[in-house]
Amino acid sequence: MKELEQQYKTTLSDYMTDQTEKNLYIAQNFTRQLIRKNVSPEDVVSIHKNAIEQIFPDRINEMQSAYDFLIEVMVHYGMAHREHQSLLQKQAEFEIEMNIATNIQKTLLKTVVPQLSRVDIGMISIPIRKMNGDYVHFLHDREDYLSVAVTDVVGKGVPAALCMSMVKYGLETLEYAYKDPSYVLEVINRVIEKGVDDSMFVSMFYGCLDIQNCIFSYASAGHEPALHYNAKENKFYALEAKGLLLGVLPEFKYSYNEILLEEQDIVIIMTDGVTEFRAHDELNSRDVITSLIVKHKHLAAQELCSLLHKEIERIQGFKLSDDFSVVIIKK
């Protein structure tokens, strides 16, 4: 510390004698030594005061009280500054952990959209934060069956990602039982109820398309109703299916419904991030969605998904309020 005080005194004296840019630059660089030695702000003021006493011994009395006041202020400033730096370090560590968790989630929950000759499938899932609270999972048996689960966790961050991993594990263990939507929801419901905290619930829409017979069966666990565009009638129908959120009651029985899909029919499966226009209560989100689908029904399913996202993002001022996920199936 004595060496630092002597260096500071010399630097200050040189600057007071000859106030050049060079001497000021030397003084500015001196701060690096202070930081390396972990010298607090109040100690810097004290060093400066001592240097002034030695350089101008006849004038220090005039400024004694002002320096004492400044030291007191800097003591509290230094404490607050150190606390702030500690918080910044913790935040940086948290960011690193979140980045790792996000990459793990992307790897574990990676979704591949099936490429089938008789069915056109599009999907888009975009989180508003780093971790995605939505999950889309496809299962298919060659050209015979196509199943899709669209899931939304009530909760965000790492807990939601872990919950999604359990959902994916449950779906992948179903193997050939995935053709029965009600059975699928009952299995996943038991998995969620046993392995997830009571404060976390999951909604899911599960649909299975029998490609050969053009039958689409579906069930819902408290999820946003899907839409069916009947091309022959040029009309939309809501695919309503009653069922509790997953994880509420372990032995809850889910029912399923069926519809016939004909050529050019479209099924739109969404999370509530697609349908909730929180800043535009005057707009009917489903009217926006159905109008856009009718207008651009000639486009491929993936193009419709992207167009729908861009339009809803535009309506909400490019500030979506929730994770955005949509699956479109065109017969």
Residue frames as qw, qx, qy, qz and C-alpha x, y, z in Angstrom:
[[0.000, 0.886, 0.464, 0.000, 0.00, 0.00, 0.00],
 [0.336, -0.750, 0.098, 0.562, 2.90, 2.38, 0.83],
 [0.380, -0.093, 0.593, 0.704, 4.29, 1.91, -2.67],
 [0.153, 0.640, 0.669, 0.346, 0.89, 2.69, -4.22],
 [0.181, -0.909, -0.277, 0.252, 0.55, 5.83, -2.10],
 [0.376, -0.558, 0.310, 0.672, 3.98, 7.02, -3.20],
 [0.316, 0.191, 0.690, 0.622, 3.19, 6.36, -6.86],
 [0.035, 0.798, 0.585, 0.141, -0.11, 8.19, -6.58],
 [0.276, -0.838, -0.072, 0.465, 1.57, 11.17, -4.88],
 [0.368, -0.310, 0.491, 0.727, 4.18, 11.39, -7.64],
 [0.215, 0.429, 0.729, 0.489, 1.56, 11.11, -10.39],
 [0.084, -0.880, -0.464, 0.058, -0.66, 13.75, -8.78],
 [0.346, -0.717, 0.098, 0.597, 2.27, 16.09, -8.20],
 [0.348, -0.051, 0.595, 0.723, 3.38, 15.80, -11.83],
 [0.110, 0.628, 0.680, 0.363, -0.14, 16.55, -13.03],
 [0.199, -0.894, -0.309, 0.256, -0.55, 19.56, -10.72],
 [0.359, -0.563, 0.289, 0.686, 2.78, 20.94, -11.98],
 [0.101, 0.295, -0.605, -0.733, 2.20, 20.26, -15.64],
 [0.604, 0.306, 0.575, -0.460, -1.43, 19.52, -16.55],
 [0.276, 0.392, -0.650, -0.590, -0.82, 17.78, -19.86],
 [0.872, 0.085, -0.182, -0.447, -2.71, 14.97, -21.57],
 [0.607, 0.320, -0.705, 0.178, 0.30, 12.75, -21.03],
 [0.013, -0.221, 0.726, -0.651, 0.24, 13.15, -17.24],
 [0.669, -0.006, 0.219, -0.710, -3.52, 12.66, -17.19],
 [0.824, 0.225, -0.456, -0.251, -3.15, 9.47, -19.25],
 [0.367, 0.278, -0.794, 0.397, -0.58, 8.16, -16.72],
 [0.327, -0.127, 0.556, -0.753, -3.04, 8.86, -13.92],
 [0.798, 0.101, -0.074, -0.590, -5.83, 7.06, -15.73],
 [0.737, 0.255, -0.626, -0.013, -3.68, 3.99, -16.27],
 [0.024, 0.342, -0.740, 0.579, -2.78, 4.01, -12.58],
 [0.704, -0.136, 0.210, -0.664, -6.33, 2.92, -11.82],
 [0.843, 0.169, -0.484, -0.163, -5.50, -0.52, -13.22],
 [0.375, 0.262, -0.744, 0.486, -3.03, -1.04, -10.43],
 [0.368, -0.189, 0.448, -0.792, -5.64, 0.01, -7.88],
 [0.847, 0.032, -0.123, -0.516, -8.12, -2.52, -9.28],
 [0.728, 0.244, -0.633, 0.099, -5.52, -5.32, -9.35],
 [0.207, 0.192, -0.704, 0.651, -4.70, -4.60, -5.68],
 [0.352, -0.573, -0.730, -0.121, -8.44, -4.56, -4.89],
 [0.162, -0.096, -0.328, 0.926, -8.25, -1.04, -3.44],
 [0.051, 0.686, 0.715, -0.122, -11.69, 0.20, -2.39],
 [0.178, 0.762, 0.272, 0.560, -13.13, 3.58, -3.54],
 [0.428, -0.898, -0.065, -0.076, -12.89, 5.02, 0.01],
 [0.753, -0.394, 0.197, 0.489, -9.22, 4.01, 0.21],
 [0.512, 0.443, 0.299, 0.672, -8.55, 5.81, -3.08],
 [0.117, -0.900, -0.162, -0.386, -10.04, 9.00, -1.57],
 [0.667, -0.722, 0.073, 0.168, -7.89, 8.53, 1.54],
 [0.739, -0.014, 0.256, 0.624, -4.75, 8.08, -0.60],
 [0.279, 0.680, 0.265, 0.624, -5.66, 11.25, -2.49],
 [0.379, -0.904, -0.102, -0.170, -6.19, 13.16, 0.77],
 [0.752, -0.513, 0.155, 0.384, -2.81, 12.05, 2.15],
 [0.624, 0.265, 0.286, 0.677, -1.10, 13.03, -1.10],
 [0.039, 0.844, 0.212, 0.491, -2.68, 16.51, -0.95],
 [0.586, -0.806, -0.019, 0.080, -1.52, 16.88, 2.67],
 [0.738, -0.298, 0.252, 0.551, 2.05, 16.21, 1.59],
 [0.465, 0.415, 0.357, 0.696, 2.01, 18.28, -1.60],
 [0.075, -0.626, -0.103, -0.769, 0.06, 21.26, -0.19],
 [0.441, -0.273, -0.714, 0.470, 0.52, 21.09, 3.61],
 [0.018, -0.129, -0.261, 0.957, -0.63, 24.69, 4.10],
 [0.429, -0.018, -0.290, -0.856, -3.97, 24.22, 2.34],
 [0.349, -0.146, -0.922, -0.088, -5.26, 20.90, 3.69],
 [0.015, 0.268, 0.670, -0.692, -7.05, 22.47, 6.69],
 [0.380, 0.236, -0.082, -0.890, -9.43, 24.22, 4.33],
 [0.649, 0.134, -0.545, -0.514, -10.51, 20.93, 2.83],
 [0.023, -0.196, 0.924, -0.327, -10.29, 18.59, 5.83],
 [0.508, 0.210, 0.579, -0.602, -14.03, 18.41, 6.50],
 [0.671, 0.467, -0.211, -0.535, -14.86, 18.01, 2.80],
 [0.404, 0.379, -0.829, -0.075, -12.50, 15.04, 2.51],
 [0.195, -0.045, 0.869, -0.452, -13.88, 13.43, 5.67],
 [0.630, 0.341, 0.279, -0.639, -17.38, 13.80, 4.22],
 [0.622, 0.484, -0.479, -0.388, -16.29, 12.31, 0.89],
 [0.148, 0.291, -0.937, 0.127, -14.65, 9.33, 2.59],
 [0.417, 0.131, 0.718, -0.543, -17.87, 8.56, 4.49],
 [0.683, 0.463, -0.003, -0.565, -19.85, 8.76, 1.28],
 [0.503, 0.502, -0.671, -0.214, -17.39, 6.53, -0.55],
 [0.195, -0.195, 0.914, -0.297, -17.48, 3.90, 2.22],
 [0.599, 0.325, 0.565, -0.465, -21.16, 3.35, 1.58],
 [0.597, 0.624, -0.271, -0.425, -20.66, 3.69, -2.16],
 [0.172, 0.477, -0.860, -0.061, -17.96, 1.03, -2.03],
 [0.383, 0.025, 0.860, -0.336, -20.22, -1.37, -0.14],
 [0.654, 0.515, 0.290, -0.472, -23.05, -0.85, -2.61],
 [0.452, 0.660, -0.503, -0.327, -20.64, -1.17, -5.55],
 [0.035, -0.323, 0.945, -0.042, -19.24, -4.48, -4.27],
 [0.517, 0.243, 0.721, -0.392, -22.76, -5.81, -3.74],
 [0.612, 0.638, -0.025, -0.466, -23.67, -4.73, -7.26],
 [0.289, 0.577, -0.736, -0.205, -20.60, -6.46, -8.69],
 [0.274, -0.110, 0.933, -0.206, -21.47, -9.61, -6.77],
 [0.618, 0.444, 0.469, -0.448, -24.97, -9.58, -8.24],
 [0.518, 0.680, -0.342, -0.391, -23.55, -9.07, -11.74],
 [0.056, 0.424, -0.903, -0.050, -21.27, -12.06, -11.25],
 [0.433, 0.138, 0.832, -0.317, -24.15, -14.21, -10.06],
 [0.619, 0.599, 0.159, -0.483, -26.23, -13.06, -13.03],
 [0.364, 0.623, -0.626, -0.297, -23.39, -13.96, -15.40],
 [0.141, -0.196, 0.965, -0.102, -23.15, -17.42, -13.81],
 [0.546, 0.366, 0.610, -0.443, -26.92, -17.81, -14.11],
 [0.551, 0.656, -0.197, -0.477, -26.75, -16.82, -17.80],
 [0.168, 0.462, -0.857, -0.157, -24.10, -19.48, -18.40],
 [0.301, 0.056, 0.914, -0.265, -26.25, -22.10, -16.66],
 [0.579, 0.528, 0.336, -0.522, -29.32, -21.03, -18.63],
 [0.439, 0.624, -0.495, -0.416, -27.40, -21.27, -21.91],
 [0.003, 0.257, -0.966, 0.000, -26.29, -24.79, -21.00],
 [0.414, 0.273, 0.764, -0.413, -29.85, -25.76, -20.01],
 [0.552, 0.608, 0.010, -0.571, -31.22, -24.27, -23.24],
 [0.337, 0.512, -0.728, -0.308, -28.77, -26.25, -25.36],
 [0.149, -0.050, 0.972, -0.177, -29.61, -29.43, -23.44],
 [0.513, 0.432, 0.509, -0.539, -33.33, -28.78, -23.97],
 [0.519, 0.611, -0.298, -0.518, -32.82, -28.25, -27.71],
 [0.198, 0.371, -0.897, -0.136, -30.89, -31.51, -27.92],
 [0.207, 0.084, 0.922, -0.316, -33.24, -33.61, -25.77],
 [0.421, 0.549, 0.564, -0.450, -36.47, -32.20, -27.17],
 [0.057, 0.350, -0.546, -0.759, -35.47, -31.86, -30.79],
 [0.646, 0.418, 0.522, -0.369, -38.49, -32.36, -33.03],
 [0.120, -0.178, 0.729, 0.650, -38.27, -33.76, -36.55],
 [0.614, 0.367, 0.144, -0.684, -41.28, -33.11, -38.79],
 [0.636, 0.085, 0.752, 0.151, -42.16, -36.32, -40.71],
 [0.255, 0.424, -0.452, -0.743, -42.04, -36.18, -44.49],
 [0.514, 0.234, 0.818, -0.111, -44.98, -38.20, -45.83],
 [0.127, 0.083, 0.660, 0.736, -46.25, -38.47, -49.40],
 [0.161, -0.565, -0.722, -0.366, -49.99, -38.24, -48.67],
 [0.359, -0.851, -0.358, 0.138, -49.93, -35.71, -45.84],
 [0.363, 0.606, -0.131, 0.696, -48.37, -32.24, -45.77],
 [0.614, -0.650, -0.363, 0.260, -47.10, -31.30, -42.29],
 [0.266, 0.659, -0.172, 0.682, -45.83, -27.96, -41.02],
 [0.649, -0.622, -0.368, 0.237, -44.61, -26.97, -37.56],
 [0.268, 0.603, -0.245, 0.710, -43.18, -23.94, -35.84],
 [0.651, -0.657, -0.352, 0.143, -42.33, -23.54, -32.13],
 [0.354, 0.552, -0.189, 0.731, -40.75, -20.30, -30.93],
 [0.504, -0.553, -0.517, 0.416, -40.09, -19.48, -27.25],
 [0.014, 0.949, 0.077, 0.304, -40.34, -15.90, -25.98],
 [0.400, -0.800, 0.447, -0.018, -37.47, -16.63, -23.59],
 [0.126, 0.543, -0.818, -0.141, -34.51, -18.97, -23.84],
 [0.182, 0.015, 0.973, -0.141, -36.36, -21.99, -22.47],
 [0.419, -0.110, -0.527, -0.731, -39.40, -23.21, -24.36],
 [0.432, -0.022, 0.665, -0.608, -42.54, -24.02, -22.36],
 [0.814, 0.338, 0.012, -0.473, -44.12, -25.68, -25.42],
 [0.298, -0.342, 0.863, 0.224, -43.26, -29.05, -26.91],
 [0.773, 0.372, -0.130, -0.498, -44.30, -30.78, -30.13],
 [0.374, -0.319, 0.867, 0.076, -43.76, -34.51, -30.62],
 [0.704, 0.335, -0.320, -0.538, -44.47, -36.60, -33.74],
 [0.510, -0.164, 0.845, -0.006, -44.93, -40.35, -34.05],
 [0.673, 0.443, -0.197, -0.559, -45.56, -42.10, -37.36],
 [0.690, -0.069, 0.718, 0.056, -45.80, -45.60, -38.75],
 [0.375, 0.110, 0.672, 0.629, -44.59, -45.38, -42.36],
 [0.179, -0.119, -0.343, -0.914, -47.53, -44.11, -44.45],
 [0.362, -0.422, -0.820, -0.135, -50.24, -45.65, -42.26],
 [0.412, -0.800, -0.423, 0.112, -50.46, -43.52, -39.12],
 [0.311, 0.443, -0.194, 0.818, -49.35, -40.06, -38.05],
 [0.483, -0.733, -0.460, 0.132, -49.66, -38.90, -34.45],
 [0.280, 0.500, -0.177, 0.800, -48.79, -35.53, -32.94],
 [0.471, -0.663, -0.488, 0.317, -48.74, -34.23, -29.38],
 [0.172, 0.628, -0.041, 0.758, -48.77, -30.46, -28.81],
 [0.618, -0.501, -0.512, 0.325, -47.93, -29.66, -25.20],
 [0.034, 0.726, -0.110, 0.678, -47.84, -26.54, -23.04],
 [0.551, -0.252, -0.623, 0.495, -46.41, -26.49, -19.50],
 [0.270, -0.906, -0.186, -0.268, -47.95, -24.12, -16.96],
 [0.611, -0.696, 0.202, 0.319, -44.58, -22.71, -15.90],
 [0.547, 0.800, -0.232, 0.082, -41.33, -21.66, -17.52],
 [0.120, -0.785, 0.595, -0.124, -37.58, -22.11, -17.25],
 [0.153, 0.375, -0.914, 0.041, -35.63, -25.19, -16.20],
 [0.446, 0.067, 0.780, -0.433, -38.52, -26.92, -14.30],
 [0.704, 0.497, 0.108, -0.496, -40.67, -26.71, -17.43],
 [0.453, 0.579, -0.643, -0.214, -37.86, -28.15, -19.55],
 [0.101, -0.229, 0.943, -0.219, -37.44, -31.09, -17.14],
 [0.596, 0.278, 0.548, -0.517, -41.20, -31.66, -17.24],
 [0.648, 0.581, -0.234, -0.433, -41.09, -31.69, -21.05],
 [0.195, 0.458, -0.866, -0.047, -38.35, -34.33, -20.92],
 [0.363, 0.033, 0.858, -0.362, -40.69, -36.54, -18.87],
 [0.663, 0.493, 0.204, -0.526, -43.47, -35.99, -21.43],
 [0.501, 0.593, -0.554, -0.301, -41.14, -36.98, -24.27],
 [0.033, -0.288, 0.948, -0.133, -39.96, -40.08, -22.40],
 [0.523, 0.213, 0.675, -0.475, -43.56, -41.09, -21.74],
 [0.661, 0.573, -0.047, -0.482, -44.55, -40.64, -25.39],
 [0.375, 0.563, -0.714, -0.183, -41.57, -42.60, -26.68],
 [0.197, -0.176, 0.936, -0.232, -42.35, -45.58, -24.43],
 [0.670, 0.269, 0.331, -0.608, -45.84, -45.97, -25.92],
 [0.243, -0.146, 0.862, 0.420, -44.57, -47.64, -29.10],
 [0.086, -0.245, -0.783, -0.566, -47.62, -49.05, -30.92],
 [0.115, -0.614, -0.722, 0.296, -50.15, -47.81, -28.35],
 [0.107, -0.305, -0.005, 0.946, -49.84, -44.27, -29.67],
 [0.099, -0.261, -0.668, -0.690, -52.85, -44.74, -32.01],
 [0.357, -0.666, -0.653, -0.052, -55.32, -44.35, -29.11],
 [0.094, 0.607, -0.124, 0.779, -55.41, -40.67, -28.02],
 [0.634, -0.648, -0.013, -0.422, -57.31, -41.29, -24.78],
 [0.935, -0.237, -0.119, 0.236, -54.89, -44.04, -23.69],
 [0.566, 0.394, -0.153, 0.708, -51.91, -41.81, -24.50],
 [0.171, -0.675, 0.116, -0.708, -53.21, -38.98, -22.31],
 [0.822, -0.525, -0.054, -0.213, -53.96, -41.39, -19.45],
 [0.881, -0.016, -0.152, 0.448, -50.40, -42.76, -19.53],
 [0.359, 0.458, -0.139, 0.801, -48.77, -39.31, -19.69],
 [0.447, -0.703, -0.043, -0.551, -51.12, -38.08, -16.96],
 [0.888, -0.445, -0.092, 0.070, -49.83, -40.77, -14.58],
 [0.724, 0.187, -0.116, 0.653, -46.22, -39.97, -15.49],
 [0.070, 0.602, -0.056, 0.793, -46.73, -36.24, -14.80],
 [0.627, -0.664, -0.103, -0.395, -48.71, -36.80, -11.60],
 [0.907, -0.335, -0.109, 0.230, -46.00, -39.01, -10.08],
 [0.741, 0.019, 0.014, 0.671, -42.91, -37.13, -11.18],
 [0.195, 0.512, 0.108, 0.829, -43.80, -33.42, -11.25],
 [0.066, -0.104, -0.509, 0.852, -44.35, -30.87, -8.49],
 [0.113, 0.602, 0.769, -0.185, -48.00, -30.26, -7.56],
 [0.078, 0.735, 0.110, -0.664, -47.76, -26.64, -8.68],
 [0.077, 0.422, -0.605, -0.671, -46.91, -27.58, -12.28],
 [0.689, 0.370, 0.572, -0.249, -49.52, -28.76, -14.77],
 [0.154, -0.223, 0.693, 0.668, -49.40, -29.66, -18.44],
 [0.666, 0.483, 0.240, -0.516, -51.96, -29.22, -21.19],
 [0.234, -0.239, 0.820, 0.465, -51.83, -31.43, -24.27],
 [0.744, 0.424, 0.034, -0.515, -53.72, -31.94, -27.51],
 [0.346, -0.276, 0.862, 0.245, -53.07, -35.35, -29.00],
 [0.721, 0.461, 0.016, -0.518, -54.22, -36.37, -32.45],
 [0.454, -0.198, 0.823, 0.279, -53.74, -39.48, -34.56],
 [0.573, 0.500, -0.203, -0.617, -54.42, -39.64, -38.30],
 [0.706, 0.084, 0.695, 0.103, -55.23, -42.99, -39.87],
 [0.057, 0.493, -0.436, -0.751, -53.83, -42.04, -43.27],
 [0.032, 0.066, 0.913, 0.401, -55.32, -44.96, -45.17],
 [0.064, -0.595, -0.801, -0.034, -58.87, -44.44, -43.88],
 [0.071, 0.486, 0.106, 0.865, -58.61, -40.64, -43.48],
 [0.565, -0.711, -0.404, -0.109, -59.82, -40.76, -39.85],
 [0.231, 0.475, -0.420, 0.738, -58.39, -38.18, -37.45],
 [0.642, -0.602, -0.475, 0.009, -58.98, -39.11, -33.78],
 [0.221, 0.510, -0.314, 0.769, -58.08, -36.67, -31.04],
 [0.574, -0.648, -0.478, 0.148, -58.22, -36.03, -27.30],
 [0.146, 0.705, -0.172, 0.673, -57.36, -33.04, -25.12],
 [0.583, -0.439, -0.509, 0.456, -56.06, -32.46, -21.60],
 [0.192, -0.835, -0.256, 0.448, -57.18, -28.90, -20.92],
 [0.423, -0.159, 0.392, 0.801, -55.56, -27.69, -24.14],
 [0.274, 0.473, -0.119, -0.829, -56.51, -25.02, -26.66],
 [0.760, 0.379, 0.503, -0.159, -59.04, -26.56, -29.11],
 [0.338, -0.140, 0.630, 0.685, -57.62, -27.33, -32.55],
 [0.487, 0.526, 0.038, -0.696, -59.34, -26.18, -35.75],
 [0.520, 0.150, 0.788, 0.294, -60.56, -28.28, -38.67],
 [0.306, 0.480, -0.218, -0.793, -60.98, -26.59, -42.04],
 [0.625, 0.317, 0.713, -0.010, -63.50, -28.54, -44.10],
 [0.126, -0.254, 0.488, 0.825, -62.53, -27.71, -47.68],
 [0.027, 0.395, 0.826, 0.401, -65.76, -29.04, -49.23],
 [0.166, -0.811, -0.557, 0.065, -67.91, -26.83, -46.99],
 [0.308, 0.534, -0.097, 0.782, -65.32, -24.01, -46.83],
 [0.538, -0.720, -0.058, -0.435, -65.99, -23.91, -43.10],
 [0.229, 0.416, -0.736, 0.483, -64.07, -24.24, -39.84],
 [0.778, -0.488, -0.318, -0.234, -64.96, -26.47, -36.89],
 [0.199, -0.680, 0.589, -0.387, -63.42, -26.36, -33.42],
 [0.712, 0.031, -0.701, 0.028, -62.10, -29.74, -32.32],
 [0.453, -0.578, 0.341, -0.587, -63.41, -29.63, -28.76],
 [0.764, -0.076, -0.637, 0.071, -62.51, -32.43, -26.37],
 [0.491, -0.763, 0.152, -0.392, -63.00, -32.22, -22.62],
 [0.875, -0.054, -0.367, 0.309, -60.28, -33.40, -20.27],
 [0.490, -0.857, 0.023, 0.158, -58.40, -32.25, -17.16],
 [0.205, 0.836, -0.503, 0.080, -54.89, -30.84, -17.32],
 [0.832, 0.120, -0.508, 0.189, -52.25, -33.55, -16.99],
 [0.378, 0.212, -0.598, 0.674, -51.00, -34.09, -13.45],
 [0.425, -0.385, 0.145, -0.806, -54.21, -33.16, -11.59],
 [0.823, -0.185, 0.360, -0.398, -55.85, -36.57, -10.94],
 [0.196, -0.438, 0.847, 0.229, -53.81, -39.75, -11.48],
 [0.327, 0.184, 0.924, 0.078, -56.67, -42.02, -12.62],
 [0.410, 0.547, 0.121, -0.720, -58.62, -39.54, -14.74],
 [0.574, 0.271, 0.731, 0.250, -60.20, -41.09, -17.84],
 [0.108, 0.476, -0.261, -0.833, -59.91, -39.18, -21.11],
 [0.673, 0.494, 0.538, -0.120, -62.32, -39.54, -24.03],
 [0.226, -0.280, 0.515, 0.778, -61.59, -39.03, -27.71],
 [0.575, 0.625, 0.260, -0.459, -63.47, -37.90, -30.82],
 [0.529, 0.013, 0.657, 0.537, -63.08, -38.64, -34.53],
 [0.421, 0.712, 0.032, -0.561, -63.53, -36.71, -37.76],
 [0.788, 0.338, 0.422, 0.296, -63.19, -37.65, -41.40],
 [0.130, -0.678, 0.289, 0.663, -60.48, -35.75, -43.27],
 [0.725, 0.570, 0.376, 0.089, -61.03, -35.29, -46.99],
 [0.628, 0.283, 0.185, 0.701, -58.81, -33.88, -49.73],
 [0.176, 0.552, 0.014, 0.815, -57.54, -30.34, -49.01],
 [0.583, -0.758, -0.259, -0.132, -58.85, -30.45, -45.44],
 [0.331, 0.530, -0.457, 0.633, -56.59, -28.75, -42.88],
 [0.680, -0.624, -0.368, 0.108, -56.08, -29.31, -39.14],
 [0.202, 0.678, -0.304, 0.638, -54.49, -26.50, -37.10],
 [0.743, -0.499, -0.396, 0.206, -53.20, -27.42, -33.61],
 [0.173, 0.722, -0.181, 0.645, -51.99, -24.52, -31.43],
 [0.434, -0.315, -0.587, 0.606, -50.88, -23.47, -27.98],
 [0.069, -0.878, -0.446, 0.159, -52.48, -20.46, -26.30],
 [0.334, -0.514, 0.196, 0.765, -49.52, -18.31, -27.33],
 [0.168, 0.187, 0.659, 0.709, -51.10, -18.35, -30.80],
 [0.150, -0.628, -0.681, -0.345, -54.64, -17.47, -29.76],
 [0.354, -0.761, -0.386, 0.383, -54.18, -15.00, -26.89],
 [0.325, 0.570, 0.101, 0.748, -53.94, -11.38, -28.09],
 [0.427, -0.545, -0.523, 0.497, -53.49, -9.81, -24.66],
 [0.160, -0.343, -0.007, 0.925, -52.85, -6.32, -25.96],
 [0.290, 0.035, -0.447, -0.845, -55.72, -6.49, -28.46],
 [0.294, 0.204, 0.836, -0.415, -58.85, -7.66, -26.65],
 [0.524, 0.495, 0.097, -0.686, -60.99, -6.19, -29.40],
 [0.451, 0.420, -0.675, -0.406, -59.64, -8.72, -31.91],
 [0.928, -0.083, 0.261, -0.254, -60.96, -12.27, -32.18],
 [0.222, -0.579, 0.737, 0.270, -57.79, -14.31, -32.58],
 [0.557, 0.145, 0.813, 0.086, -59.59, -17.26, -34.17],
 [0.509, 0.802, 0.259, -0.174, -61.12, -14.98, -36.79],
 [0.058, 0.836, -0.473, -0.271, -57.61, -13.76, -37.62],
 [0.389, -0.306, 0.854, 0.160, -56.32, -17.34, -37.89],
 [0.587, 0.399, 0.704, -0.027, -59.22, -18.69, -39.97],
 [0.406, 0.874, 0.048, -0.261, -59.18, -15.70, -42.34],
 [0.034, -0.729, 0.627, 0.272, -55.48, -16.13, -42.97],
 [0.478, -0.087, 0.869, 0.099, -55.81, -19.90, -43.54],
 [0.584, 0.614, 0.516, -0.125, -58.68, -19.47, -46.03],
 [0.283, 0.906, -0.155, -0.274, -56.84, -16.74, -47.91],
 [0.142, 0.690, -0.699, -0.123, -53.61, -18.74, -48.20],
 [0.857, -0.112, 0.447, -0.232, -54.90, -22.32, -48.14],
 [0.832, 0.538, -0.136, 0.003, -53.05, -23.06, -51.38],
 [0.109, 0.762, -0.601, 0.217, -49.69, -22.72, -49.63],
 [0.658, 0.070, -0.726, 0.186, -47.73, -25.62, -48.16],
 [0.653, -0.650, -0.389, 0.017, -48.29, -26.42, -44.48],
 [0.629, -0.285, -0.157, 0.706, -44.88, -25.08, -43.40],
 [0.162, 0.310, 0.200, 0.915, -45.47, -21.84, -45.30],
 [0.425, -0.673, -0.409, -0.446, -48.82, -21.44, -43.54],
 [0.696, -0.531, -0.329, 0.355, -47.15, -21.90, -40.15],
 [0.476, -0.082, 0.000, 0.876, -44.55, -19.22, -40.90],
 [0.053, -0.462, -0.343, -0.816, -47.15, -16.85, -42.34],
 [0.549, -0.684, -0.448, -0.173, -49.37, -17.29, -39.28],
 [0.648, -0.424, -0.237, 0.587, -46.47, -16.54, -36.96],
 [0.313, 0.107, 0.135, 0.934, -45.47, -13.40, -38.85],
 [0.223, -0.574, -0.420, -0.667, -49.04, -12.08, -38.94],
 [0.618, -0.686, -0.385, 0.006, -49.73, -12.63, -35.25],
 [0.607, -0.268, -0.117, 0.739, -46.33, -11.22, -34.35],
 [0.149, 0.316, 0.236, 0.906, -47.14, -8.12, -36.43],
 [0.399, -0.678, -0.444, -0.430, -50.55, -7.69, -34.79],
 [0.684, -0.659, -0.247, 0.193, -48.94, -7.81, -31.33],
 [0.013, 0.972, -0.228, 0.057, -46.29, -5.25, -32.20],
 [0.667, 0.443, -0.552, 0.233, -43.57, -7.90, -32.50],
 [0.127, -0.399, 0.693, -0.587, -43.87, -8.60, -28.76],
 [0.685, -0.210, -0.640, -0.278, -45.47, -12.02, -28.29],
 [0.473, -0.589, 0.339, -0.561, -46.67, -12.60, -24.73],
 [0.819, -0.244, 0.491, -0.167, -46.19, -16.39, -24.67],
 [0.320, -0.262, 0.826, 0.384, -44.39, -19.23, -26.40],
 [0.618, 0.458, -0.109, -0.629, -45.74, -19.69, -29.92],
 [0.244, -0.171, 0.933, 0.202, -46.32, -23.20, -31.29],
 [0.706, 0.374, 0.112, -0.591, -48.51, -24.37, -34.16],
 [0.337, -0.096, 0.888, 0.298, -48.80, -27.59, -36.17],
 [0.601, 0.429, -0.036, -0.673, -50.65, -27.66, -39.49],
 [0.425, -0.013, 0.888, 0.175, -51.69, -30.88, -41.21],
 [0.524, 0.430, -0.186, -0.712, -53.03, -30.76, -44.77],
 [0.736, 0.118, 0.666, -0.036, -54.66, -33.83, -46.31]]
